[in-house]
Amino acid sequence: MADHTALDEILKYLKGDDLRSVGSVAELIPHIRCQVDFDILFTILHWDNRLLVMRAVDAIEKITVYHPEYLYGHRKELMLFLSSAKNKEFK
């Protein structure tokens, strides 16, 4: 699956318009099957869309309970996010 196609597939589960809802995050989780899928999901954390970031964070939190190794390559980014995140959902 091409990266663009994978991103589109991920986004269909994260889209919505209600910040009070986690949307279809639970349905997305089984589709993140490897490091490449996770890395594509992780890129969304850099976006300006608060809703997509919030839902991506939720998915990442749930996925890494069982696959903490997916975060290993993102340690520096995570540390930067700790000091730069503005939205409470991300913090």
C-alpha positions, -999 to +999 in steps of 0.1 A: +000+000+000+014+034-010+020+059+018-006+083+005-032+055+003-023+044+038-027+080+051-061+083+034-072+050+050-061+062+084-078+096+080-112+081+072-112+068+108-100+100+124-122+125+106-152+142+121-163+175+136-169+169+173-140+173+197-160+156+224-159+123+204-131+099+197-148+090+164-138+057+149-105+054+167-114+019+180-120+008+145-087+022+133-065+003+158-066-031+141-055-015+109-022-004+124-003-036+120+033-026+117+059+001+123+052+017+089+015+020+096+023+035+130+048+060+115+022+072+091-003+077+119+024+095+140+030+121+113-005+134+120+007+147+154+025+174+134-006+187+118-026+219+127-060+201+128-068+198+165-094+171+160-072+149+139-043+153+163-065+145+193-078+113+177-043+103+165-030+108+200-058+086+213-051+059+188-013+060+195-019+057+232-041+027+228-018+010+202+014+015+223-001-003+253+005-035+233+033-022+210+055+002+229+083-005+205+065+015+179+075+046+199+112+039+200+121+058+168+100+088+179+116+096+213+131+130+202+098+140+187+079+131+218+102+151+240+097+181+217+060+177+219+062+177+257+075+213+255+055+226+225+020+210+226-007+236+230-039+217+230-049+200+263-060+168+244-024+164+232-008+172+265 
